[in-house]
Amino acid sequence: MRSLTECPTSSLEWWRQDATPLAFELRAEGGTFATLAFLDPEHILARVETAEGTWTLKHLGVMNPVVTLREEGGKVNLATFHPHTLRHGKLEFQDGAVFDWTWHHGMGPGGTFSDPEGLPLVRLHARTGRDLTSLPGIEHGDVDLNSEHSARFRHALLAAFGWYLILFDHLKERDAVAAETALRM
């Protein structure tokens, strides 16, 4: 696995793997820069691996939801995502770093992590299957990194965290539609 600090390009893609459980790889011409795999059938818990380490992401709560980030096997939250109005939110790291998440409403599934000054760092846009042989749901997504920002040591983790938020939102929306359809039948 390669670090994004060594990546010469600012455009990468998440690609769905033919694996169970649901898994994705963040790739560019230079190789693989991150992986994300759901660890449970409810798609609440996921493992993220980058060159910088391995973490777990977990969605907690319904009325006041949060998503936590921990080192794999750890007991301490290294970061917590708190959604607010329109599901935008803040990702706050234990070391004081803060990133704003903004959903791309009306443009399909996607969002952007920005620094506190509003500078976009990582943009994500999901794409669904394109043909009859594609797997259902989100098959891949585009990731654009801010090329002006040279310190990319957290960018792979931000790309994985944003991808988790997009996938979780998409899967929960799909489950709600399926439940409503079943009730109507």
Number of C-alpha atoms within 10 A of each C-alpha: 14 16 18 24 15 11 16 11 13 14 17 22 22 29 19 20 16 10 9 10 14 16 19 24 21 24 20 17 11 14 14 19 27 25 24 26 23 22 18 11 10 11 18 16 19 21 21 26 21 23 17 16 11 17 20 22 28 18 19 13 8 7 6 9 13 16 21 23 25 19 18 14 9 11 8 11 15 15 21 20 24 18 18 12 6 9 12 17 18 20 23 18 16 12 8 7 11 18 22 22 27 20 22 15 10 7 10 12 21 23 23 24 28 21 14 12 8 10 15 19 22 24 24 25 22 23 17 15 13 11 8 7 7 11 13 11 15 20 17 20 21 18 27 18 22 17 14 9 11 8 10 19 15 15 20 26 24 21 26 27 24 24 27 25 21 20 18 18 14 16 16 14 12 13 13 12 12 11 11 11 10 9 8 6 5
